[in-house]
Amino acid sequence: MVALAFQNFTKAKFNHIPSRGRPRHHAALGKHVDSIIVSARRGSAGAGGPASHPGVFGPDRLDKFPKVPTAKEQGMNFAMTMWRA
């Protein structure tokens, strides 16, 4: 839902590629996709390689990633949180 909301906000066109678990990280690290939007828990998992965190969509920086700016800090008036059940 966050990816769809961000797509709508930016007026960009994203290609949604369904994936479960690690394959999405491998696709990003292997540069088969430009980016992935995942929860902070998933984003920190890495897949055996360096991960780039250009920003977080939440209203505040995350304790886990204190150097990663929010979208709002980067000039985008967009904030949305992701949750898992």
PyMOL Python script that loads the backbone (N, CA, C, O; Angstrom):
from pymol import cmd

cmd.read_pdbstr("""\
ATOM      1  N   MET A   1       0.815  -1.188   0.000  1.00  0.00           N
ATOM      2  CA  MET A   1       0.000   0.000   0.000  1.00  0.00           C
ATOM      3  C   MET A   1       0.868   1.266   0.000  1.00  0.00           C
ATOM      4  O   MET A   1       0.526   2.264  -0.633  1.00  0.00           O
ATOM      5  N   VAL A   2       1.990   1.206   0.716  1.00  0.00           N
ATOM      6  CA  VAL A   2       2.874   2.371   0.768  1.00  0.00           C
ATOM      7  C   VAL A   2       3.432   2.660  -0.617  1.00  0.00           C
ATOM      8  O   VAL A   2       3.495   3.818  -1.030  1.00  0.00           O
ATOM      9  N   ALA A   3       3.833   1.627  -1.335  1.00  0.00           N
ATOM     10  CA  ALA A   3       4.370   1.823  -2.686  1.00  0.00           C
ATOM     11  C   ALA A   3       3.320   2.455  -3.594  1.00  0.00           C
ATOM     12  O   ALA A   3       3.634   3.355  -4.373  1.00  0.00           O
ATOM     13  N   LEU A   4       2.084   1.990  -3.498  1.00  0.00           N
ATOM     14  CA  LEU A   4       1.021   2.564  -4.317  1.00  0.00           C
ATOM     15  C   LEU A   4       0.753   4.026  -3.943  1.00  0.00           C
ATOM     16  O   LEU A   4       0.553   4.868  -4.819  1.00  0.00           O
ATOM     17  N   ALA A   5       0.751   4.317  -2.652  1.00  0.00           N
ATOM     18  CA  ALA A   5       0.539   5.697  -2.210  1.00  0.00           C
ATOM     19  C   ALA A   5       1.678   6.596  -2.678  1.00  0.00           C
ATOM     20  O   ALA A   5       1.442   7.724  -3.109  1.00  0.00           O
ATOM     21  N   PHE A   6       2.916   6.100  -2.596  1.00  0.00           N
ATOM     22  CA  PHE A   6       4.056   6.898  -3.035  1.00  0.00           C
ATOM     23  C   PHE A   6       4.039   7.085  -4.549  1.00  0.00           C
ATOM     24  O   PHE A   6       4.391   8.154  -5.048  1.00  0.00           O
ATOM     25  N   GLN A   7       3.637   6.064  -5.270  1.00  0.00           N
ATOM     26  CA  GLN A   7       3.493   6.176  -6.727  1.00  0.00           C
ATOM     27  C   GLN A   7       2.480   7.266  -7.065  1.00  0.00           C
ATOM     28  O   GLN A   7       2.732   8.099  -7.935  1.00  0.00           O
ATOM     29  N   ASN A   8       1.352   7.262  -6.388  1.00  0.00           N
ATOM     30  CA  ASN A   8       0.322   8.273  -6.616  1.00  0.00           C
ATOM     31  C   ASN A   8       0.828   9.667  -6.257  1.00  0.00           C
ATOM     32  O   ASN A   8       0.569  10.630  -6.979  1.00  0.00           O
ATOM     33  N   PHE A   9       1.548   9.774  -5.144  1.00  0.00           N
ATOM     34  CA  PHE A   9       2.083  11.049  -4.691  1.00  0.00           C
ATOM     35  C   PHE A   9       3.080  11.632  -5.698  1.00  0.00           C
ATOM     36  O   PHE A   9       3.037  12.827  -5.992  1.00  0.00           O
ATOM     37  N   THR A  10       3.968  10.798  -6.220  1.00  0.00           N
ATOM     38  CA  THR A  10       5.024  11.274  -7.126  1.00  0.00           C
ATOM     39  C   THR A  10       4.576  11.336  -8.574  1.00  0.00           C
ATOM     40  O   THR A  10       5.263  11.927  -9.408  1.00  0.00           O
ATOM     41  N   LYS A  11       3.442  10.740  -8.887  1.00  0.00           N
ATOM     42  CA  LYS A  11       2.951  10.626 -10.267  1.00  0.00           C
ATOM     43  C   LYS A  11       3.894   9.786 -11.130  1.00  0.00           C
ATOM     44  O   LYS A  11       3.877   9.876 -12.357  1.00  0.00           O
ATOM     45  N   ALA A  12       4.710   8.977 -10.473  1.00  0.00           N
ATOM     46  CA  ALA A  12       5.613   8.060 -11.172  1.00  0.00           C
ATOM     47  C   ALA A  12       4.846   6.800 -11.549  1.00  0.00           C
ATOM     48  O   ALA A  12       3.739   6.575 -11.059  1.00  0.00           O
ATOM     49  N   LYS A  13       5.413   6.002 -12.390  1.00  0.00           N
ATOM     50  CA  LYS A  13       4.814   4.722 -12.752  1.00  0.00           C
ATOM     51  C   LYS A  13       5.747   3.619 -12.294  1.00  0.00           C
ATOM     52  O   LYS A  13       6.859   3.483 -12.804  1.00  0.00           O
ATOM     53  N   PHE A  14       5.290   2.827 -11.325  1.00  0.00           N
ATOM     54  CA  PHE A  14       6.071   1.709 -10.822  1.00  0.00           C
ATOM     55  C   PHE A  14       5.582   0.421 -11.471  1.00  0.00           C
ATOM     56  O   PHE A  14       4.395   0.279 -11.761  1.00  0.00           O
ATOM     57  N   ASN A  15       6.478  -0.496 -11.693  1.00  0.00           N
ATOM     58  CA  ASN A  15       6.114  -1.847 -12.117  1.00  0.00           C
ATOM     59  C   ASN A  15       6.119  -2.712 -10.877  1.00  0.00           C
ATOM     60  O   ASN A  15       7.171  -2.941 -10.281  1.00  0.00           O
ATOM     61  N   HIS A  16       4.962  -3.190 -10.487  1.00  0.00           N
ATOM     62  CA  HIS A  16       4.862  -4.049  -9.310  1.00  0.00           C
ATOM     63  C   HIS A  16       5.275  -5.461  -9.707  1.00  0.00           C
ATOM     64  O   HIS A  16       4.684  -6.063 -10.603  1.00  0.00           O
ATOM     65  N   ILE A  17       6.290  -5.978  -9.036  1.00  0.00           N
ATOM     66  CA  ILE A  17       6.764  -7.327  -9.297  1.00  0.00           C
ATOM     67  C   ILE A  17       6.572  -8.133  -8.012  1.00  0.00           C
ATOM     68  O   ILE A  17       7.363  -8.001  -7.077  1.00  0.00           O
ATOM     69  N   PRO A  18       5.536  -8.963  -7.957  1.00  0.00           N
ATOM     70  CA  PRO A  18       5.262  -9.725  -6.744  1.00  0.00           C
ATOM     71  C   PRO A  18       6.443 -10.616  -6.366  1.00  0.00           C
ATOM     72  O   PRO A  18       7.066 -11.239  -7.226  1.00  0.00           O
ATOM     73  N   SER A  19       6.734 -10.664  -5.097  1.00  0.00           N
ATOM     74  CA  SER A  19       7.842 -11.482  -4.612  1.00  0.00           C
ATOM     75  C   SER A  19       7.618 -11.774  -3.139  1.00  0.00           C
ATOM     76  O   SER A  19       6.989 -10.988  -2.430  1.00  0.00           O
ATOM     77  N   ARG A  20       8.125 -12.884  -2.690  1.00  0.00           N
ATOM     78  CA  ARG A  20       8.030 -13.236  -1.279  1.00  0.00           C
ATOM     79  C   ARG A  20       9.432 -13.460  -0.744  1.00  0.00           C
ATOM     80  O   ARG A  20      10.226 -14.199  -1.326  1.00  0.00           O
ATOM     81  N   GLY A  21       9.719 -12.818   0.360  1.00  0.00           N
ATOM     82  CA  GLY A  21      10.980 -13.070   1.042  1.00  0.00           C
ATOM     83  C   GLY A  21      12.213 -12.534   0.344  1.00  0.00           C
ATOM     84  O   GLY A  21      12.184 -11.458  -0.254  1.00  0.00           O
ATOM     85  N   ARG A  22      13.283 -13.283   0.423  1.00  0.00           N
ATOM     86  CA  ARG A  22      14.596 -12.856  -0.054  1.00  0.00           C
ATOM     87  C   ARG A  22      14.713 -12.543  -1.554  1.00  0.00           C
ATOM     88  O   ARG A  22      15.535 -11.699  -1.912  1.00  0.00           O
ATOM     89  N   PRO A  23      13.946 -13.166  -2.441  1.00  0.00           N
ATOM     90  CA  PRO A  23      14.151 -12.860  -3.863  1.00  0.00           C
ATOM     91  C   PRO A  23      14.104 -11.374  -4.183  1.00  0.00           C
ATOM     92  O   PRO A  23      14.814 -10.924  -5.083  1.00  0.00           O
ATOM     93  N   ARG A  24      13.285 -10.596  -3.472  1.00  0.00           N
ATOM     94  CA  ARG A  24      13.228  -9.161  -3.756  1.00  0.00           C
ATOM     95  C   ARG A  24      14.556  -8.493  -3.422  1.00  0.00           C
ATOM     96  O   ARG A  24      14.997  -7.596  -4.140  1.00  0.00           O
ATOM     97  N   HIS A  25      15.199  -8.925  -2.332  1.00  0.00           N
ATOM     98  CA  HIS A  25      16.493  -8.357  -1.965  1.00  0.00           C
ATOM     99  C   HIS A  25      17.570  -8.746  -2.976  1.00  0.00           C
ATOM    100  O   HIS A  25      18.420  -7.932  -3.336  1.00  0.00           O
ATOM    101  N   HIS A  26      17.524  -9.983  -3.421  1.00  0.00           N
ATOM    102  CA  HIS A  26      18.490 -10.437  -4.413  1.00  0.00           C
ATOM    103  C   HIS A  26      18.310  -9.676  -5.724  1.00  0.00           C
ATOM    104  O   HIS A  26      19.288  -9.323  -6.383  1.00  0.00           O
ATOM    105  N   ALA A  27      17.067  -9.427  -6.093  1.00  0.00           N
ATOM    106  CA  ALA A  27      16.799  -8.676  -7.317  1.00  0.00           C
ATOM    107  C   ALA A  27      17.351  -7.257  -7.222  1.00  0.00           C
ATOM    108  O   ALA A  27      17.893  -6.734  -8.196  1.00  0.00           O
ATOM    109  N   ALA A  28      17.216  -6.633  -6.054  1.00  0.00           N
ATOM    110  CA  ALA A  28      17.739  -5.276  -5.871  1.00  0.00           C
ATOM    111  C   ALA A  28      19.260  -5.272  -5.843  1.00  0.00           C
ATOM    112  O   ALA A  28      19.891  -4.454  -6.512  1.00  0.00           O
ATOM    113  N   LEU A  29      19.848  -6.172  -5.083  1.00  0.00           N
ATOM    114  CA  LEU A  29      21.302  -6.224  -4.995  1.00  0.00           C
ATOM    115  C   LEU A  29      21.940  -6.616  -6.319  1.00  0.00           C
ATOM    116  O   LEU A  29      23.052  -6.187  -6.626  1.00  0.00           O
ATOM    117  N   GLY A  30      21.238  -7.434  -7.106  1.00  0.00           N
ATOM    118  CA  GLY A  30      21.740  -7.826  -8.416  1.00  0.00           C
ATOM    119  C   GLY A  30      21.405  -6.830  -9.509  1.00  0.00           C
ATOM    120  O   GLY A  30      21.712  -7.053 -10.680  1.00  0.00           O
ATOM    121  N   LYS A  31      20.769  -5.724  -9.120  1.00  0.00           N
ATOM    122  CA  LYS A  31      20.382  -4.648 -10.043  1.00  0.00           C
ATOM    123  C   LYS A  31      19.422  -5.118 -11.142  1.00  0.00           C
ATOM    124  O   LYS A  31      19.427  -4.599 -12.258  1.00  0.00           O
ATOM    125  N   HIS A  32      18.599  -6.115 -10.793  1.00  0.00           N
ATOM    126  CA  HIS A  32      17.560  -6.573 -11.709  1.00  0.00           C
ATOM    127  C   HIS A  32      16.332  -5.673 -11.602  1.00  0.00           C
ATOM    128  O   HIS A  32      15.499  -5.636 -12.508  1.00  0.00           O
ATOM    129  N   VAL A  33      16.227  -4.949 -10.490  1.00  0.00           N
ATOM    130  CA  VAL A  33      15.190  -3.947 -10.271  1.00  0.00           C
ATOM    131  C   VAL A  33      15.875  -2.698  -9.732  1.00  0.00           C
ATOM    132  O   VAL A  33      16.952  -2.785  -9.142  1.00  0.00           O
ATOM    133  N   ASP A  34      15.263  -1.551  -9.931  1.00  0.00           N
ATOM    134  CA  ASP A  34      15.854  -0.295  -9.476  1.00  0.00           C
ATOM    135  C   ASP A  34      15.761  -0.104  -7.976  1.00  0.00           C
ATOM    136  O   ASP A  34      16.674   0.448  -7.361  1.00  0.00           O
ATOM    137  N   SER A  35      14.676  -0.549  -7.386  1.00  0.00           N
ATOM    138  CA  SER A  35      14.500  -0.364  -5.952  1.00  0.00           C
ATOM    139  C   SER A  35      13.414  -1.288  -5.438  1.00  0.00           C
ATOM    140  O   SER A  35      12.651  -1.883  -6.200  1.00  0.00           O
ATOM    141  N   ILE A  36      13.372  -1.384  -4.123  1.00  0.00           N
ATOM    142  CA  ILE A  36      12.300  -2.113  -3.464  1.00  0.00           C
ATOM    143  C   ILE A  36      11.809  -1.257  -2.304  1.00  0.00           C
ATOM    144  O   ILE A  36      12.575  -0.505  -1.702  1.00  0.00           O
ATOM    145  N   ILE A  37      10.539  -1.381  -2.005  1.00  0.00           N
ATOM    146  CA  ILE A  37       9.959  -0.691  -0.856  1.00  0.00           C
ATOM    147  C   ILE A  37       9.511  -1.778   0.105  1.00  0.00           C
ATOM    148  O   ILE A  37       8.609  -2.562  -0.188  1.00  0.00           O
ATOM    149  N   VAL A  38      10.163  -1.805   1.263  1.00  0.00           N
ATOM    150  CA  VAL A  38       9.893  -2.844   2.256  1.00  0.00           C
ATOM    151  C   VAL A  38       9.821  -2.224   3.643  1.00  0.00           C
ATOM    152  O   VAL A  38      10.212  -1.074   3.844  1.00  0.00           O
ATOM    153  N   SER A  39       9.320  -2.997   4.594  1.00  0.00           N
ATOM    154  CA  SER A  39       9.284  -2.532   5.979  1.00  0.00           C
ATOM    155  C   SER A  39      10.712  -2.412   6.501  1.00  0.00           C
ATOM    156  O   SER A  39      11.632  -3.014   5.947  1.00  0.00           O
ATOM    157  N   ALA A  40      10.895  -1.642   7.555  1.00  0.00           N
ATOM    158  CA  ALA A  40      12.233  -1.451   8.127  1.00  0.00           C
ATOM    159  C   ALA A  40      12.845  -2.787   8.531  1.00  0.00           C
ATOM    160  O   ALA A  40      14.047  -2.997   8.368  1.00  0.00           O
ATOM    161  N   ARG A  41      12.041  -3.668   9.044  1.00  0.00           N
ATOM    162  CA  ARG A  41      12.543  -4.986   9.442  1.00  0.00           C
ATOM    163  C   ARG A  41      13.088  -5.725   8.229  1.00  0.00           C
ATOM    164  O   ARG A  41      14.170  -6.309   8.295  1.00  0.00           O
ATOM    165  N   ARG A  42      12.363  -5.706   7.138  1.00  0.00           N
ATOM    166  CA  ARG A  42      12.798  -6.381   5.910  1.00  0.00           C
ATOM    167  C   ARG A  42      13.961  -5.635   5.260  1.00  0.00           C
ATOM    168  O   ARG A  42      14.878  -6.252   4.718  1.00  0.00           O
ATOM    169  N   GLY A  43      13.916  -4.318   5.318  1.00  0.00           N
ATOM    170  CA  GLY A  43      14.959  -3.521   4.692  1.00  0.00           C
ATOM    171  C   GLY A  43      16.303  -3.684   5.351  1.00  0.00           C
ATOM    172  O   GLY A  43      17.338  -3.476   4.717  1.00  0.00           O
ATOM    173  N   SER A  44      16.303  -4.050   6.611  1.00  0.00           N
ATOM    174  CA  SER A  44      17.563  -4.208   7.323  1.00  0.00           C
ATOM    175  C   SER A  44      18.159  -5.591   7.131  1.00  0.00           C
ATOM    176  O   SER A  44      19.297  -5.845   7.525  1.00  0.00           O
ATOM    177  N   ALA A  45      17.394  -6.479   6.529  1.00  0.00           N
ATOM    178  CA  ALA A  45      17.857  -7.855   6.415  1.00  0.00           C
ATOM    179  C   ALA A  45      19.063  -7.990   5.497  1.00  0.00           C
ATOM    180  O   ALA A  45      19.898  -8.874   5.688  1.00  0.00           O
ATOM    181  N   GLY A  46      19.155  -7.104   4.487  1.00  0.00           N
ATOM    182  CA  GLY A  46      20.259  -7.247   3.532  1.00  0.00           C
ATOM    183  C   GLY A  46      20.152  -8.614   2.893  1.00  0.00           C
ATOM    184  O   GLY A  46      19.269  -9.380   3.279  1.00  0.00           O
ATOM    185  N   ALA A  47      20.951  -8.948   1.992  1.00  0.00           N
ATOM    186  CA  ALA A  47      20.920 -10.296   1.424  1.00  0.00           C
ATOM    187  C   ALA A  47      22.349 -10.722   1.181  1.00  0.00           C
ATOM    188  O   ALA A  47      22.689 -11.266   0.131  1.00  0.00           O
ATOM    189  N   GLY A  48      23.170 -10.466   2.166  1.00  0.00           N
ATOM    190  CA  GLY A  48      24.561 -10.828   2.025  1.00  0.00           C
ATOM    191  C   GLY A  48      25.373  -9.758   1.339  1.00  0.00           C
ATOM    192  O   GLY A  48      26.495 -10.026   0.912  1.00  0.00           O
ATOM    193  N   GLY A  49      24.849  -8.562   1.220  1.00  0.00           N
ATOM    194  CA  GLY A  49      25.574  -7.488   0.550  1.00  0.00           C
ATOM    195  C   GLY A  49      25.162  -6.150   1.092  1.00  0.00           C
ATOM    196  O   GLY A  49      24.263  -6.071   1.929  1.00  0.00           O
ATOM    197  N   PRO A  50      25.803  -5.087   0.630  1.00  0.00           N
ATOM    198  CA  PRO A  50      25.466  -3.756   1.140  1.00  0.00           C
ATOM    199  C   PRO A  50      24.086  -3.316   0.662  1.00  0.00           C
ATOM    200  O   PRO A  50      23.694  -3.571  -0.476  1.00  0.00           O
ATOM    201  N   ALA A  51      23.381  -2.668   1.529  1.00  0.00           N
ATOM    202  CA  ALA A  51      22.054  -2.164   1.181  1.00  0.00           C
ATOM    203  C   ALA A  51      22.074  -0.648   1.210  1.00  0.00           C
ATOM    204  O   ALA A  51      22.725  -0.040   2.059  1.00  0.00           O
ATOM    205  N   SER A  52      21.372  -0.057   0.294  1.00  0.00           N
ATOM    206  CA  SER A  52      21.249   1.390   0.252  1.00  0.00           C
ATOM    207  C   SER A  52      19.886   1.760   0.797  1.00  0.00           C
ATOM    208  O   SER A  52      18.878   1.177   0.396  1.00  0.00           O
ATOM    209  N   HIS A  53      19.842   2.709   1.694  1.00  0.00           N
ATOM    210  CA  HIS A  53      18.591   3.165   2.275  1.00  0.00           C
ATOM    211  C   HIS A  53      18.434   4.646   1.963  1.00  0.00           C
ATOM    212  O   HIS A  53      18.854   5.488   2.756  1.00  0.00           O
ATOM    213  N   PRO A  54      17.840   4.979   0.828  1.00  0.00           N
ATOM    214  CA  PRO A  54      17.726   6.396   0.464  1.00  0.00           C
ATOM    215  C   PRO A  54      16.779   7.193   1.338  1.00  0.00           C
ATOM    216  O   PRO A  54      16.889   8.418   1.402  1.00  0.00           O
ATOM    217  N   GLY A  55      15.862   6.538   2.006  1.00  0.00           N
ATOM    218  CA  GLY A  55      14.940   7.279   2.857  1.00  0.00           C
ATOM    219  C   GLY A  55      13.925   6.378   3.516  1.00  0.00           C
ATOM    220  O   GLY A  55      13.756   5.214   3.153  1.00  0.00           O
ATOM    221  N   VAL A  56      13.251   6.955   4.504  1.00  0.00           N
ATOM    222  CA  VAL A  56      12.148   6.258   5.159  1.00  0.00           C
ATOM    223  C   VAL A  56      10.886   7.084   4.952  1.00  0.00           C
ATOM    224  O   VAL A  56      10.935   8.312   4.870  1.00  0.00           O
ATOM    225  N   PHE A  57       9.763   6.395   4.869  1.00  0.00           N
ATOM    226  CA  PHE A  57       8.501   7.074   4.620  1.00  0.00           C
ATOM    227  C   PHE A  57       7.779   7.487   5.894  1.00  0.00           C
ATOM    228  O   PHE A  57       6.804   8.235   5.823  1.00  0.00           O
ATOM    229  N   GLY A  58       8.221   7.029   7.039  1.00  0.00           N
ATOM    230  CA  GLY A  58       7.576   7.382   8.289  1.00  0.00           C
ATOM    231  C   GLY A  58       7.772   8.852   8.624  1.00  0.00           C
ATOM    232  O   GLY A  58       8.594   9.525   8.001  1.00  0.00           O
ATOM    233  N   PRO A  59       7.031   9.355   9.593  1.00  0.00           N
ATOM    234  CA  PRO A  59       7.128  10.768   9.957  1.00  0.00           C
ATOM    235  C   PRO A  59       8.437  11.121  10.674  1.00  0.00           C
ATOM    236  O   PRO A  59       8.826  12.289  10.714  1.00  0.00           O
ATOM    237  N   ASP A  60       9.110  10.122  11.234  1.00  0.00           N
ATOM    238  CA  ASP A  60      10.348  10.358  11.972  1.00  0.00           C
ATOM    239  C   ASP A  60      11.423   9.391  11.507  1.00  0.00           C
ATOM    240  O   ASP A  60      11.123   8.331  10.959  1.00  0.00           O
ATOM    241  N   ARG A  61      12.687   9.766  11.732  1.00  0.00           N
ATOM    242  CA  ARG A  61      13.786   8.840  11.461  1.00  0.00           C
ATOM    243  C   ARG A  61      13.645   7.625  12.362  1.00  0.00           C
ATOM    244  O   ARG A  61      13.061   7.703  13.443  1.00  0.00           O
ATOM    245  N   LEU A  62      14.179   6.516  11.913  1.00  0.00           N
ATOM    246  CA  LEU A  62      14.105   5.279  12.681  1.00  0.00           C
ATOM    247  C   LEU A  62      15.339   5.120  13.555  1.00  0.00           C
ATOM    248  O   LEU A  62      16.455   5.410  13.126  1.00  0.00           O
ATOM    249  N   ASP A  63      15.135   4.660  14.775  1.00  0.00           N
ATOM    250  CA  ASP A  63      16.261   4.408  15.674  1.00  0.00           C
ATOM    251  C   ASP A  63      17.259   3.450  15.035  1.00  0.00           C
ATOM    252  O   ASP A  63      18.469   3.569  15.229  1.00  0.00           O
ATOM    253  N   LYS A  64      16.736   2.505  14.275  1.00  0.00           N
ATOM    254  CA  LYS A  64      17.567   1.492  13.631  1.00  0.00           C
ATOM    255  C   LYS A  64      18.449   2.092  12.530  1.00  0.00           C
ATOM    256  O   LYS A  64      19.535   1.582  12.255  1.00  0.00           O
ATOM    257  N   PHE A  65      17.977   3.179  11.900  1.00  0.00           N
ATOM    258  CA  PHE A  65      18.698   3.837  10.814  1.00  0.00           C
ATOM    259  C   PHE A  65      18.753   5.342  11.083  1.00  0.00           C
ATOM    260  O   PHE A  65      18.105   6.107  10.368  1.00  0.00           O
ATOM    261  N   PRO A  66      19.495   5.784  12.079  1.00  0.00           N
ATOM    262  CA  PRO A  66      19.463   7.193  12.472  1.00  0.00           C
ATOM    263  C   PRO A  66      19.998   8.160  11.416  1.00  0.00           C
ATOM    264  O   PRO A  66      19.682   9.349  11.464  1.00  0.00           O
ATOM    265  N   LYS A  67      20.788   7.687  10.480  1.00  0.00           N
ATOM    266  CA  LYS A  67      21.359   8.562   9.443  1.00  0.00           C
ATOM    267  C   LYS A  67      20.493   8.631   8.184  1.00  0.00           C
ATOM    268  O   LYS A  67      20.769   9.420   7.280  1.00  0.00           O
ATOM    269  N   VAL A  68      19.463   7.818   8.129  1.00  0.00           N
ATOM    270  CA  VAL A  68      18.600   7.788   6.942  1.00  0.00           C
ATOM    271  C   VAL A  68      17.488   8.814   7.101  1.00  0.00           C
ATOM    272  O   VAL A  68      16.675   8.709   8.020  1.00  0.00           O
ATOM    273  N   PRO A  69      17.443   9.822   6.202  1.00  0.00           N
ATOM    274  CA  PRO A  69      16.437  10.877   6.323  1.00  0.00           C
ATOM    275  C   PRO A  69      15.036  10.416   5.921  1.00  0.00           C
ATOM    276  O   PRO A  69      14.865   9.449   5.179  1.00  0.00           O
ATOM    277  N   THR A  70      14.063  11.125   6.425  1.00  0.00           N
ATOM    278  CA  THR A  70      12.678  10.861   6.035  1.00  0.00           C
ATOM    279  C   THR A  70      12.424  11.490   4.667  1.00  0.00           C
ATOM    280  O   THR A  70      13.196  12.330   4.206  1.00  0.00           O
ATOM    281  N   ALA A  71      11.349  11.078   4.036  1.00  0.00           N
ATOM    282  CA  ALA A  71      10.965  11.676   2.759  1.00  0.00           C
ATOM    283  C   ALA A  71      10.713  13.173   2.944  1.00  0.00           C
ATOM    284  O   ALA A  71      11.078  13.983   2.092  1.00  0.00           O
ATOM    285  N   LYS A  72      10.089  13.528   4.061  1.00  0.00           N
ATOM    286  CA  LYS A  72       9.794  14.933   4.329  1.00  0.00           C
ATOM    287  C   LYS A  72      11.076  15.754   4.440  1.00  0.00           C
ATOM    288  O   LYS A  72      11.137  16.879   3.944  1.00  0.00           O
ATOM    289  N   GLU A  73      12.102  15.197   5.090  1.00  0.00           N
ATOM    290  CA  GLU A  73      13.381  15.886   5.196  1.00  0.00           C
ATOM    291  C   GLU A  73      14.034  16.079   3.826  1.00  0.00           C
ATOM    292  O   GLU A  73      14.882  16.953   3.648  1.00  0.00           O
ATOM    293  N   GLN A  74      13.632  15.259   2.872  1.00  0.00           N
ATOM    294  CA  GLN A  74      14.181  15.350   1.521  1.00  0.00           C
ATOM    295  C   GLN A  74      13.298  16.184   0.592  1.00  0.00           C
ATOM    296  O   GLN A  74      13.473  16.165  -0.626  1.00  0.00           O
ATOM    297  N   GLY A  75      12.354  16.910   1.176  1.00  0.00           N
ATOM    298  CA  GLY A  75      11.532  17.826   0.392  1.00  0.00           C
ATOM    299  C   GLY A  75      10.234  17.264  -0.140  1.00  0.00           C
ATOM    300  O   GLY A  75       9.551  17.929  -0.918  1.00  0.00           O
ATOM    301  N   MET A  76       9.872  16.040   0.264  1.00  0.00           N
ATOM    302  CA  MET A  76       8.616  15.447  -0.188  1.00  0.00           C
ATOM    303  C   MET A  76       7.644  15.404   0.978  1.00  0.00           C
ATOM    304  O   MET A  76       7.927  14.767   1.992  1.00  0.00           O
ATOM    305  N   ASN A  77       6.533  16.055   0.854  1.00  0.00           N
ATOM    306  CA  ASN A  77       5.543  16.078   1.929  1.00  0.00           C
ATOM    307  C   ASN A  77       4.743  14.772   1.912  1.00  0.00           C
ATOM    308  O   ASN A  77       3.541  14.760   1.647  1.00  0.00           O
ATOM    309  N   PHE A  78       5.439  13.688   2.198  1.00  0.00           N
ATOM    310  CA  PHE A  78       4.855  12.359   2.170  1.00  0.00           C
ATOM    311  C   PHE A  78       5.305  11.600   3.407  1.00  0.00           C
ATOM    312  O   PHE A  78       6.498  11.531   3.700  1.00  0.00           O
ATOM    313  N   ALA A  79       4.355  11.035   4.126  1.00  0.00           N
ATOM    314  CA  ALA A  79       4.670  10.192   5.267  1.00  0.00           C
ATOM    315  C   ALA A  79       3.611   9.109   5.368  1.00  0.00           C
ATOM    316  O   ALA A  79       2.412   9.387   5.319  1.00  0.00           O
ATOM    317  N   MET A  80       4.059   7.891   5.506  1.00  0.00           N
ATOM    318  CA  MET A  80       3.138   6.767   5.657  1.00  0.00           C
ATOM    319  C   MET A  80       3.923   5.633   6.302  1.00  0.00           C
ATOM    320  O   MET A  80       5.094   5.424   5.986  1.00  0.00           O
ATOM    321  N   THR A  81       3.292   4.920   7.184  1.00  0.00           N
ATOM    322  CA  THR A  81       3.982   3.819   7.836  1.00  0.00           C
ATOM    323  C   THR A  81       3.505   2.490   7.260  1.00  0.00           C
ATOM    324  O   THR A  81       2.420   2.388   6.687  1.00  0.00           O
ATOM    325  N   MET A  82       4.342   1.489   7.429  1.00  0.00           N
ATOM    326  CA  MET A  82       4.049   0.153   6.935  1.00  0.00           C
ATOM    327  C   MET A  82       3.957  -0.765   8.145  1.00  0.00           C
ATOM    328  O   MET A  82       4.731  -0.628   9.092  1.00  0.00           O
ATOM    329  N   TRP A  83       3.045  -1.670   8.118  1.00  0.00           N
ATOM    330  CA  TRP A  83       2.910  -2.608   9.212  1.00  0.00           C
ATOM    331  C   TRP A  83       2.738  -4.006   8.656  1.00  0.00           C
ATOM    332  O   TRP A  83       2.368  -4.204   7.498  1.00  0.00           O
ATOM    333  N   ARG A  84       3.014  -4.953   9.506  1.00  0.00           N
ATOM    334  CA  ARG A  84       2.892  -6.353   9.131  1.00  0.00           C
ATOM    335  C   ARG A  84       2.053  -7.062  10.182  1.00  0.00           C
ATOM    336  O   ARG A  84       2.079  -6.691  11.355  1.00  0.00           O
ATOM    337  N   ALA A  85       1.319  -8.067   9.770  1.00  0.00           N
ATOM    338  CA  ALA A  85       0.518  -8.816  10.723  1.00  0.00           C
ATOM    339  C   ALA A  85       0.846 -10.280  10.622  1.00  0.00           C
ATOM    340  O   ALA A  85       0.273 -11.092  11.349  1.00  0.00           O
TER     341      ALA A  85
END
""", "prot")
cmd.dss("prot")
cmd.show_as("cartoon", "prot")
cmd.util.cbc("prot")
cmd.orient("prot")
